Amino acid sequence: MLRQPTEFVAPEFTTWRDERRAWREGIAFYDQSFHMTTTYLRGPEAQRPWLPATSEEATWALGGSFNAPNIEDYYFTSRELGYGNLIKFDHDFVGREALERTAGDDHRRKVTLVWDPADVARVVESYMRPEELPALYMEFPRATYATWQYDAVDNDQGRTIGASTYTGVSWNERAMLSLAVVEPEYAKPGTRVSVTWGEPDGGAKSPWLEPHRQMEIGATVAPAPLGK
């Protein structure tokens, strides 16, 4: 399947079924020449010209039930995302001092959350009950309702111990899954947690988000990546 037209091949538009089959059975040709690195910047301010305060990354809104007082609580470090083994201090780079300073900290861990099917079904069932405010609409296979989606992950005492991000149904696992970052003591596979689905106070006042109520969804911690 050709994903990008060239001067020799016209663009082709197909259905999602054809596209899925093509990814499984075909090959893809890309013109990657425009990705070649031609500019190098050095120094602590190297990133600023390319990521100003007006960039999309800085202006897109946060969404979800995770509500933290500090913006830094929404940041994920390289160690929290499982990239700690790639960090080397045998050369200089932007951010080295911060990584060295936090090397001994007890970092949060990236995990997979396997959502309880019965609780997911309760969310969907709420859409068919016109007498009550429904839960936030859960789209399949990707349950995405915000660009930067952060849903609160709580322990059995109701304390928020992490954030759940990308959420969706995996046909291979036959389960509703999400990637999350949690405190290290809750990262052991088999640990029970809960995810708060939906935003507080009926949701953000946005034309893209319907009024809804929050619902708690039980989940079990599993490794990330997850595969049988």
Secondary structure, DSSP 8 states (H G I E B T S, - for coil): -BSS--SSS------HHHHHHHHHHS--B---GGGS------STTTTGGGS-TTSHHHHS-EESS---SSGGGG---TTTTT-GGG---SS--TTHHHHHHTTTS---EEEEEEE-HHHHHHHHHGGG-TTS--B----SSB---SSEE-EEEE-TTS-EEEEEEEEEEETTTTEEEEEEEE-GGG-STT-EEEEEES-GGGS-S-TTS---B-EEEEEEEE-SS---
